[in-house]
């Protein structure tokens, strides 16, 4: 007979021996069995440890979570790809970048108005605002985007380092390499924006901006050409003594067709007129055909031709390369090379410059992060000074390398990418030094 359960009831104890209940008197230790136990309320034991109670509970199969629901819960608990410090740095980067653009744009506009005040007072206000300044904003932003990126990184990173925020991020277990990720993501966003602007949006805007400056400020458009010579297609050469783009009139035109080194046909005309449909009309023309020693001549008062040339092919103004989108620029360069035009270096430089300036955003971001991520005794001003020096030296160096391509010392592609390669080496050196 073993004791299974013992409950206190006043001064007595109720015990269960085998399959019957008895009362044990704590004083005499005598048992009584004449009690109606159905009238006695036996208190329940309160669990001393919740873990003991939980271990005795057998879960119902219907209530147990399924594998599918458990997987869903696990997915919900996964960490997001963009962490809080990523969003914080990206917000700082992009916010500072656009703030600096607005700040410097206001300063540039003041100087620009002061320089062109007489022209802007003579021009209608509507044209000045919507035709010039509204198209000047994207041009200005894209032209100095690497400078703005560099200054933005230097400024807000130096401020974070001065407030010991960079130290706190690195002390939490985040590596310097992981810290670079939000910087590169922000640089990618800016690079994509500037690339789309440079390739497709800015060139049409430049057409209106340049038209305004040519009309009201200073006319840099080329309207006359002398001794024009170019290749129409392989074996066909065109010569024009003079062309006036205002009257669309050319004089003393000659079209020679060669087969190898042998002249086969020569068309000469006293005048040539160009219409808006892209047709050339020859006036007082003569056609001479050569077949060995035989020659036949044909003369006429006028003749319509479909020469595959336009005045834009030989009248090249200073900023014409800025008015073409990149697909148009690539096609123009290809056609001009086939025609033997020599003065297209500025068009090739402009085409390569648009991609080189986009890549510069990443390089200058790495340099800016490496220079300003450490708290220095000189404070934020020292980092900003170094940043301005490097950014202006980059723009100056790119301007210098452009002259190499113009003078024929190197190709436009090499000339535009030389600064990126040089500053990439500087970026790698500074990044390794900063990550130690």
MARDOPA-774566 format. One record per atom (N, C-alpha, C, CB): residue in one letter; x, y, z. Coordinates in steps of 0.2 Angstrom, whole numbers, plus 5000, padded with zeros to 4 digits. Atoms other than C-alpha are relative to their C-alpha. Last residue first. Glycine has a CB too. Layout:
BEGIN
AXYZ;...
//
This chain:
BEGIN
X499650034995;X521352434790;X499850015007;X500750014999;X500350064997;X519952484779;X500449965005;X499849954994;X500549984996;X520552664776;X499749945003;X499550044997;X499749964994;X522252614769;X499450015005;X500350064998;X499650054996;X521452484757;X500350035007;X500549974996;X500550044998;X520152624751;X500449945005;X499649964995;X500349974994;X521552754749;X499549955004;X499650064998;X499549994995;X522552644738;X499750035006;X500650054997;X499950074997;X521052574728;X500550015006;X500349964994;X500650034996;X520452754725;X500249945004;X499450004996;X500049964994;X522152824720;X499449975004;X499950074998;X499450024996;X522252684707;X500050045007;X500750014996;X500150074998;X520552724701;X500549975004;X499849954994;X500349994994;X521052904700;X499749945003;X499450054999;X499549974995;X522352864687;X499650015006;X500250074997;X499550064998;X521152744677;X500550035005;X500449984994;X500350054996;X519752874677;X500549955003;X499449974996;X500149984993;X520853014672;X499749955004;X499650075000;X499450004996;X521452914657;X499950035007;X500550054996;X499950054994;X519752864652;X500650015003;X499949944997;X500549994995;X519353024641;X500049955006;X499349994997;X499949944997;X521053024632;X499450015006;X499950064995;X499550004996;X520952844628;X500150065004;X500749984997;X500250054994;X519252854621;X500550005005;X499949934997;X500549974995;X519653014611;X499849955006;X499450024996;X500750015002;X521152924603;X499650045005;X499849934999;X500350064998;X522952994607;X499350004997;X500049995008;X499550044997;X524153124601;X499749935003;X500350045007;X499950065003;X522953194588;X500649955004;X500350014993;X499449995004;X522953374593;X500249934997;X500550025005;X500049945005;X521153364598;X500650004996;X499850065003;X500450035006;X521353194607;X499950054994;X499449985003;X499650055003;X522853264618;X499649974994;X500149945005;X499549975005;X521853424621;X500449954996;X500450055003;X500449985006;X520453324629;X500450034995;X499450045001;X500050065005;X521753254641;X499650014994;X499849945004;X499350015003;X521953424648;X500049954996;X500650005006;X500049945005;X520053454651;X500749994997;X500050075004;X500450025006;X520053284660;X500050054995;X499349985002;X499750055004;X521453334671;X499649974994;X500249945005;X499549975004;X520553494676;X500449954996;X500550045005;X500349965006;X518953404680;X500650034996;X499550055003;X500350055005;X519953274691;X499750044994;X499549965004;X499450035004;X521053414699;X499749954995;X500549985005;X499949955005;X519353504704;X500649984996;X500250075003;X500650005005;X518753344713;X500250054994;X499450025003;X500050065005;X520453314721;X499550014995;X499949945004;X499350005004;X520653494728;X500049944995;X500650005005;X500149955006;X518753504733;X500650004996;X499950075003;X500550035005;X518953334743;X499950054994;X499349995003;X499750055004;X520553394752;X499549974994;X500249945004;X499549965004;X519653554757;X500449954996;X500550035005;X500349975005;X518153454763;X500550044995;X499550055002;X500350055005;X519153334773;X499750034994;X499549955003;X499550035003;X520053474782;X499849954994;X500549975005;X499849955005;X518453574785;X500649974997;X500250065004;X500350015006;X517753414794;X500250054995;X499250015001;X500749995000;X518853414809;X499850004992;X499850075002;X500149945004;X520753444809;X499350024999;X500350004994;X499949944995;X520953314823;X499850074996;X500750005003;X499349974999;X520353174812;X499950065004;X500250024992;X500049944996;X518853054813;X500750035001;X499749995007;X499650004993;X519052924800;X499950075003;X500749984999;X500350054995;X517752894786;X500350005007;X500049934997;X500449974995;X518153054777;X499749965005;X499550044997;X499749944997;X519653004765;X499650035006;X500050064995;X499450014997;X519052834761;X500350055004;X500549974995;X500150044995;X517252884758;X500749985004;X499749934998;X500349964994;X517753024747;X499949965006;X499350034997;X499549954997;X518952914737;X499750045005;X500350044994;X499550044996;X517652774735;X500550045003;X500349954996;X500350024994;X516352904729;X500449965005;X499349954999;X500049954995;X517552974717;X499649995007;X499750074997;X499349994998;X517752814708;X500150055006;X500550014994;X499850064995;X515952764708;X500750025003;X500049944996;X500450004994;X515352934701;X500249955005;X499350004998;X499649964995;X516852934688;X499650015007;X500150074998;X499550054996;X516052794679;X500350045005;X500549974995;X500450044996;X514652914673;X500449955004;X499549964995;X500249964994;X515953044668;X499549965004;X499650064997;X499549994995;X516752914657;X499850045006;X500650044997;X499950064997;X515152864648;X500650015006;X500249944995;X500750014997;X514653044643;X500149935004;X499549994995;X500149974994;X516453084639;X499449995004;X500150084999;X499650044995;X516652954626;X499950035007;X500749994998;X500350074999;X515253024615;X500449965005;X500149974993;X500650004997;X515853204618;X499749935001;X499550054996;X499849994993;X517653164613;X499350005004;X500450075001;X499850064997;X517053084597;X500250015008;X500749974997;X500650054999;X516053234593;X500249945003;X499749994993;X500549984995;X517453354597;X499449955001;X499850074999;X499750024994;X518653254586;X499650025006;X500750035002;X500550034996;X517553274571;X500349985007;X499749944996;X500149964994;X518653394561;X499449975004;X499950074999;X499450004995;X519353274548;X499850035007;X500650034997;X500049934996;X517853234537;X500549995005;X499350025002;X499449974999;X518253084526;X500150075003;X500350014993;X499949945005;X516553044520;X500750035001;X499450055002;X500150025006;X516552874529;X500150054994;X499449964999;X499350035001;X517252954545;X500049974993;X500149945005;X499549955001;X515753074544;X500749974999;X500150055006;X500249985006;X514452934543;X500650054998;X499450044999;X499950055005;X515152844558;X500050034992;X499549945001;X499350025000;X515252994568;X500249954995;X500349985007;X499649955003;X513553044564;X500749994999;X499850075004;X500150005007;X512852874568;X500350064996;X499250004999;X499650065003;X513752874585;X499949994993;X499749945004;X499349985000;X513053054589;X500549944997;X500350015007;X499849965005;X511353004584;X500750024999;X499550075001;X500150045007;X511352854595;X500150054994;X499349975000;X499450055001;X512152964609;X499949964994;X500149965006;X500150064996;X510853104607;X500649954999;X499349975000;X500250075003;X511453254597;X500049955006;X500649984995;X500850005002;X511353434603;X499849934997;X499950064995;X500450004994;X513053434613;X499249994998;X500150065004;X500050064998;X514053394597;X499649995007;X500749985002;X500550055003;X513453544589;X500049935003;X500250004993;X500450054995;X514253654602;X499549964997;X499750055005;X499650024994;X515653744592;X499649955004;X500150075004;X499949954995;X514753744575;X500349975006;X499350035001;X500050024993;X515053624561;X500150055005;X500649945001;X500049944996;X514553674543;X499949985008;X499450054998;X499349965001;X515153524533;X500050065004;X500150014993;X499550045001;X513853384538;X500750044999;X499949954994;X499750024993;X512653504545;X500649964999;X499449975004;X499549954998;X512353574527;X500349995007;X499650075001;X500349954997;X511653404523;X500550065002;X499549985006;X499649964996;X512353264512;X499550065002;X500650034997;X500050024993;X511653114503;X500450045005;X500149935001;X499350014997;X511453204486;X499949985008;X500450064999;X500150024993;X509653174480;X500749995003;X499649945000;X499650064998;X509753274464;X499849985007;X500850025000;X500150024993;X508653394455;X500449945001;X499249995001;X500050084999;X509353464439;X499949995007;X500649974997;X500050024992;X509353644432;X499849925000;X499450045003;X500149944995;X509853734416;X499949985007;X499350044997;X500749994998;X510553584407;X500050065004;X499749945003;X500149934996;X512153524399;X499350015001;X500350054996;X500749984999;X512753344394;X499950065004;X499649945003;X500249944996;X514553304388;X499250015000;X500350064998;X500649975002;X515253144382;X499850055005;X499549944999;X500449964996;X517053094382;X499450024998;X500550065002;X500649975002;X518052954374;X499750045005;X499549954997;X499849945003;X519852914378;X499450044997;X500549994994;X499450015003;X519352774390;X500250074997;X500049954994;X499950075001;X517552804394;X500649994995;X499449974996;X499450025003;X517352974402;X500049924999;X500650025004;X499950074999;X515653054406;X500649984996;X499449964998;X499450025004;X515553244408;X500149925002;X500650045000;X499850074999;X513953314415;X500549984995;X499449955001;X499750035005;X513653504415;X500249935002;X500650044997;X499650064999;X512553604426;X500349974994;X499649955004;X499450005005;X511853774425;X500549955001;X500350075000;X500249955005;X510853764441;X500650014996;X499850075004;X499449985004;X510953604452;X499850054995;X500549954997;X500149995007;X509553574464;X500650044997;X499350055000;X499649955003;X509953484480;X499850014993;X500849985001;X499950015007;X508553394490;X500550064998;X499450004995;X499350035000;X508453384509;X500249984993;X499949935003;X500250075000;X506553424510;X500749964999;X499649984994;X500250034993;X506953594517;X499949934999;X499450045003;X500649994997;X507853644501;X499849975006;X499449984995;X500250054996;X509653664496;X499350025003;X500549995006;X500549984995;X510153764481;X499849945004;X499450044997;X500350054997;X511753734470;X499550035006;X500549945003;X500349994994;X512553854458;X499749945003;X499550065000;X499849944997;X513753854444;X499750025007;X499850064995;X500649955000;X513653674442;X500250065002;X499449975004;X499849934998;X514953534438;X499450044999;X500650034996;X500649965001;X514653344436;X500250075003;X499449975004;X499949944996;X516153234433;X499450044999;X500750044998;X500549955002;X516053054428;X500250065004;X499349975002;X500650035005;X517252904426;X499550064999;X499749945003;X500649954999;X518952974434;X499549974994;X500250074998;X500249975006;X520152824435;X499450045001;X499949954995;X499749935001;X521052794451;X499850034994;X500849995000;X499350004998;X519952654457;X500350064999;X500349954995;X499950075000;X518352694448;X500749985001;X499649974994;X499450045002;X518052874452;X499949935000;X500650025005;X500150084998;X516552984453;X500649974997;X499349984997;X499550055004;X516853174454;X499949935002;X500750025001;X500150064997;X515453304460;X500449954995;X499349985000;X499850055005;X515853484457;X500049935004;X500850024999;X500050074997;X514953634465;X500349954994;X499349985002;X499550045003;X515353814460;X500149935003;X500750045000;X499749985006;X514253904472;X500549964998;X500250085000;X499350025001;X513053854486;X500250024993;X500249935001;X499750005007;X511453934492;X500749985000;X499950074997;X500050075003;X510453894507;X500250004993;X499349975001;X500350005007;X510154084509;X499949934997;X500350054995;X500649954999;X510554084528;X499650004993;X500250075001;X500650044997;X511653924526;X499450055001;X500349975006;X500349954996;X512854014513;X499449965003;X499850074997;X500750014999;X513953894504;X499850045006;X500049925003;X500349964995;X515653924495;X499349985001;X500050084999;X499549944999;X516853834483;X499750045006;X500050054994;X500449945001;X515953664484;X500450065002;X499350005005;X499649934999;X516853504481;X499550054999;X500650004996;X500449945001;X516053324482;X500450065002;X499350005004;X499849944996;X516953164480;X499650064998;X500850014999;X500449945002;X516252994475;X500250065004;X499249995000;X499949995007;X517352834476;X499750064997;X499849954996;X499350035003;X516752774492;X500050014993;X500149935002;X500050074998;X515152884497;X500749984997;X499449964996;X500850015000;X514853074497;X499949925002;X499750024994;X500150065004;X516753104502;X499249995001;X500449945002;X500150064996;X517053284507;X499849944996;X499450015005;X499950065004;X517653454501;X499949945005;X500850004998;X500350064997;X517053624506;X500249944996;X499350015002;X499650065002;X518153764500;X499849945003;X500850025001;X499649995006;X517253894510;X500449944999;X500550075001;X499550045001;X515853884523;X500350014993;X499749925000;X499649995006;X514654004530;X500549955000;X500250074999;X500549995006;X513253994543;X500350004993;X499650065001;X499749995006;X514253934558;X499550004994;X500649944999;X500250045005;X513253964574;X500450014994;X499350004999;X499550055002;X514154044588;X499949954995;X500349975007;X500150055005;X512954194589;X500749964999;X499750034994;X499449995005;X513254284606;X499949944995;X500749995003;X499349984996;X511954324619;X500550014995;X500149945005;X500049944995;X510154344612;X500750015003;X499549985005;X500549945002;X509954234596;X500150065004;X499349975001;X499849985007;X511454114598;X499650064998;X499949944995;X499349964999;X511254104617;X500250024993;X500549955003;X500149944996;X509354054614;X500650045001;X499849995008;X500449955004;X509653934601;X499950065003;X499449974998;X499549975004;X511053854612;X499650054995;X500349944996;X499649964996;X509753824626;X500550044995;X500449965005;X500349934998;X508453764614;X500450045003;X499449985004;X500249965006;X509553634606;X499750065001;X499649954996;X499549955002;X510353594623;X499950034993;X500649964999;X500149944996;X508653524629;X500650054998;X500149995007;X500649965002;X508653404615;X499950065003;X499449965000;X499949985007;X510453344620;X499450044997;X500249954995;X499749935000;X510053344639;X500150024992;X500749995003;X500449954998;X508753204638;X500350074999;X499850005008;X500749995003;X509353054629;X499750075001;X499649955001;X500150045006;X511153004632;X499450034996;X500049935001;X499549985005;X511753134645;X499849974993;X500749975003;X500049925002;X510153134655;X500550014995;X500250045006;X500649995004;X510052944655;X499950074998;X499449985004;X499950045007;X511852924660;X499450014996;X500149935001;X499549955004;X511653064674;X500149964993;X500650015004;X500349945001;X510152964682;X500450044995;X499850045006;X500550025005;X511052794680;X499650074998;X499549955003;X499750025006;X512552864689;X499549994994;X500549945000;X499849945003;X511552944703;X500349994993;X500550045004;X500649965001;X510652784707;X500250064996;X499650015006;X500350035006;X512352684705;X499450044998;X499849935002;X499749985006;X513152804717;X499749974994;X500849985001;X500149935001;X511852774730;X500350034994;X500150055006;X500750015003;X512052584728;X499850084999;X499649975006;X500050025007;X513952614730;X499350004997;X500349934999;X499749955004;X513752714746;X500049984992;X500850015002;X500549955001;X512552584753;X500350064996;X499750035006;X500550025004;X513852444750;X499450064999;X499649945003;X500049975007;X515352534757;X499449994996;X500649974996;X500249934999;X514852494775;X500050034993;X500550045005;X500749995000;X514952314771;X499850075000;X499749955006;X500350035006;X516752324766;X499350014999;X500349934998;X499949945005;X517152424781;X499849994993;X500750035000;X499449995003;X516452284791;X500050064996;X500249944996;X500149995007;X514852284802;X500750024997;X499550064998;X499950065004;X515152214819;X500050004993;X499649945002;X500550054999;X514352344830;X500149944996;X499350034997;X500050044994;X515952434832;X499549955001;X500050055006;X499450055000;X516052474814;X500049965006;X500650044998;X500250055005;X514352564815;X500549954999;X499950034993;X500550044997;X514752654831;X499849944995;X499450045002;X499750044995;X516452714824;X499449955003;X500350045006;X499650055003;X515552784809;X500349955004;X500550034995;X500550055002;X514252874820;X500449944996;X499550044995;X499850074998;X515652954830;X499549954998;X500150005008;X500550024994;X514853124828;X500149935002;X499350014997;X499949964995;X516453184818;X499549995006;X499950074998;X499450024996;X516353024808;X500150055006;X500650004995;X500150064996;X514553064803;X500649985004;X499849944995;X500549984995;X514953244798;X499849945005;X499450034998;X499649974995;X516453184788;X499650025006;X500350064997;X499650054997;X515353064779;X500450035006;X500449964995;X500450044995;X514053194776;X500449955003;X499449984996;X500449964995;X515253324768;X499749955005;X499550044997;X499549974995;X516553204759;X499650045006;X500450054997;X499750054996;X515153104751;X500550035005;X500449954996;X500550034996;X514253254745;X500249955005;X499449974996;X500149964994;X515753344739;X499549975005;X499850074997;X499450004996;X516253194728;X499950055006;X500650024997;X499950064997;X514553174721;X500550005005;X500149944995;X500550004995;X514353354717;X500049945004;X499350014997;X499849964995;X516053354708;X499550005006;X500150074997;X499450024996;X515653204698;X500250045006;X500649984996;X500250064996;X513953274693;X500549975004;X499649954996;X499650004993;X514753444687;X499749945004;X499950065003;X499349985002;X514153434668;X500449995006;X500050074998;X499650065003;X512653324672;X500750024999;X499749984993;X499950054996;X511853454684;X500449944997;X499349975002;X499649984994;X512253604674;X500149945004;X499750065003;X499449995003;X511453524658;X500550015006;X500150064995;X499750075001;X509953464668;X500750004997;X499649964995;X500050044994;X509653644674;X500349934999;X499349995004;X499349994997;X510153744659;X500049955006;X500150075001;X499650045004;X508553684649;X500750005003;X500050014993;X500250074999;X507453764662;X500449944996;X499250004998;X499950034994;X508553914662;X499749935001;X499850055006;X499350004998;X508653944643;X500149975007;X500250075001;X499650025005;X506953914635;X500849995002;X500050044994;X500150075002;X505853914650;X500449984994;X499350004997;X500250054994;X506454064660;X500049934997;X499450025003;X499550014995;X507354164647;X499949955005;X500150075003;X499550035004;X506054134633;X500649995005;X500350034994;X500250075001;X504654184645;X500649964997;X499450004996;X499950034994;X505654344650;X499849925000;X499550035006;X500650004997;X505754404632;X500149955007;X499549964996;X500450065002;X507554444627;X499350005004;X500449935002;X500350005007;X508254614629;X499649954998;X500650014995;X500549945000;X508454614648;X499750014993;X500450065002;X500650034997;X509254434646;X499550065001;X500149975007;X500350045005;X510554504633;X499349975003;X500449944999;X500249965006;X511054644644;X499649964996;X500650044997;X500649964998;X511154534660;X499750044994;X500250055005;X500549995006;X512154404652;X499550045002;X499849934998;X499650005006;X513654404665;X499650014993;X500449934999;X499549945000;X512654454680;X500450004993;X500450005006;X500549945002;X511254324675;X500550065000;X499550015006;X500250015007;X512654184674;X499550064998;X499649944999;X499549985004;X513354234691;X499950014992;X500649965001;X499849934998;X511754234700;X500550024995;X500150005007;X500549965003;X511254064691;X500150085001;X499349985002;X499950005007;X512853984696;X499650054997;X500149934997;X499449955000;X512554034715;X500250014992;X500649975004;X500249934998;X510753964714;X500650054999;X499750005007;X500349985006;X511453804705;X499750075001;X499449964999;X499549975005;X512753784719;X499650034994;X500449944998;X499649944997;X511353774732;X500550034995;X500449975006;X500449954999;X510153664722;X500450065002;X499449995004;X500249985007;X511453544717;X499650065000;X499749944996;X499449975002;X512153534735;X499950034993;X500649965000;X499949934997;X510453494741;X500650044997;X500049995008;X500549965003;X510253354728;X500050075003;X499349975000;X499949995007;X511853274733;X499550054997;X500049934996;X499549955000;X511553294752;X500250024993;X500649985004;X500349934997;X509853214751;X500550054999;X499849995007;X500449975005;X510553074740;X499750075002;X499449954998;X499749995006;X511953034752;X499650034995;X500349934997;X499549955000;X511053054768;X500450024994;X500549985006;X500449944999;X509552954763;X500550065001;X499649995006;X500349995007;X510752814756;X499650075001;X499649954998;X499549975004;X511652824773;X499850024993;X500649944999;X499849934997;X510052804783;X500650034996;X500349985008;X500549945002;X509352674772;X500250065003;X499349985003;X499949995008;X510952564773;X499550064998;X499849944997;X499549955002;X510952594792;X500150014993;X500749975004;X500149934998;X509252524794;X500650054999;X499850005007;X500149994993;X509552374784;X499950075002;X500749975003;X499849934998;X509152344766;X499950015007;X499750054996;X499349995004;X509152154762;X500250075002;X499949994993;X500149975006;X507752124776;X500750014997;X499750075001;X499849935000;X508151994789;X499950044994;X500750015003;X499349995003;X507151834789;X500150085000;X499949984992;X499549984995;X505751824802;X500750014996;X500049955005;X500249934997;X504351824789;X500550025005;X499349995003;X499849955005;X505251684780;X499850075002;X499549994993;X499349995001;X505251584795;X500250054995;X500449934998;X499849964994;X503451604798;X500750025000;X499849975007;X500249935001;X503051544781;X500250055005;X499350014999;X499549975005;X504151394783;X499850074999;X500049964994;X499449994997;X503151354799;X500550034996;X500349945003;X500149944996;X501551374790;X500650025004;X499449995005;X500149945005;X502151244777;X499950075004;X499449994996;X499449985003;X502751124790;X500050064996;X500349944996;X499750035006;X501151124799;X500650024998;X499550004994;X499949965007;X500851194816;X500349954995;X500450065002;X499350005002;X500151064829;X500150044994;X500349945000;X499849934998;X498351104834;X500750014999;X499950015008;X500449955004;X497550954825;X500350075001;X499349995002;X499750005007;X498950834832;X499650054995;X499949934996;X500450035005;X498550884849;X500250004993;X499350035001;X500349965005;X500050924860;X499549964996;X500450044996;X499950045006;X500450814875;X499650044995;X499749935000;X500649995005;X500550924890;X500249974994;X499950074999;X500550054999;X501650844904;X499550014995;X499750005007;X499750075002;X503250944899;X499549955000;X500649985004;X500050005008;X502251114899;X500349934998;X500450054998;X500750015002;X501751074918;X500050004992;X499650065002;X500250074998;X503551044923;X499349994997;X500049995007;X499750045005;X504151204913;X499849935001;X500850005001;X500450015006;X502851304923;X500349954995;X500050074996;X499649985006;X503751264939;X499649994993;X500649965000;X499549964997;X502851254956;X500550034994;X500549965005;X499350025002;X501251194949;X500550055002;X500050004992;X499849955004;X499751224960;X500749994997;X500050075003;X499349984999;X499151064968;X500150064994;X500549944999;X499550025005;X497251054967;X500750035002;X499750024993;X499749955004;X496151064983;X500549974995;X500450055005;X499350014999;X495050914988;X500450064996;X500249934997;X499649975006;X493350964991;X500750005001;X499750084999;X499449964999;X492550845003;X500350034994;X500549955004;X500149934998;X490750795001;X500650045001;X499549995006;X500349965006;X491150644990;X499850075002;X499349964998;X499549965004;X492350585003;X499750044995;X500549964998;X500250005007;X490950525015;X500450054996;X499250035000;X500149935002;X491950495031;X499749994992;X500650055000;X500850005000;X491850325040;X499850074997;X499850005007;X500350035006;X493650275035;X499250015000;X500249934998;X500750015000;X494650365048;X499749984993;X499750065003;X500349995006;X496550345050;X499249995002;X500249954995;X500550065001;X497550365066;X499650024994;X499550005006;X499850045006;X499150475065;X499549944999;X500749975001;X499950074997;X498750535083;X500249954994;X499349985002;X499850004993;X499050725079;X500149925002;X499550035005;X499249994999;X499150725060;X500249995007;X500150074998;X500049954995;X497450635059;X500750015002;X499749985007;X499550024995;X497450535043;X500050065005;X500749994996;X499849944996;X495850535033;X500549985005;X499450045003;X500150004993;X495550395020;X500350075003;X500549945003;X499849954997;X495250375001;X499950005008;X499650074998;X500549974996;X495150214992;X500350065004;X499749955005;X500549985003;X496050134977;X499450035004;X499749954995;X500350045006;X497750104983;X499450034997;X499849935004;X499750065000;X497950224998;X499749954995;X500049975007;X500350055004;X497450394995;X500449945000;X499950034992;X499550045004;X497850525008;X499649954996;X500549965005;X500450055004;X496850665016;X500549964995;X499450034995;X499850015007;X497750755029;X499649954997;X500849985000;X500050075002;X497050825045;X500350004993;X499449975001;X499550034996;X497250995054;X500249934998;X499950015007;X500049984993;X496251085041;X500649985003;X499449985003;X500749984999;X496250985025;X499950025007;X499549944998;X500149984993;X498050955018;X499350035000;X500550065002;X500249935000;X498250855003;X499850025007;X499450004995;X500249974993;X499250695001;X499850074999;X500649995005;X500149934999;X499350594985;X499850025007;X499550024995;X500049975007;X500050424980;X499950075000;X499449974996;X500349935000;X500550344996;X500150034993;X500450045006;X499649945000;X500950164994;X499650065000;X500449994993;X500449945000;X500050005000;X500550065000;X499550005006;
//
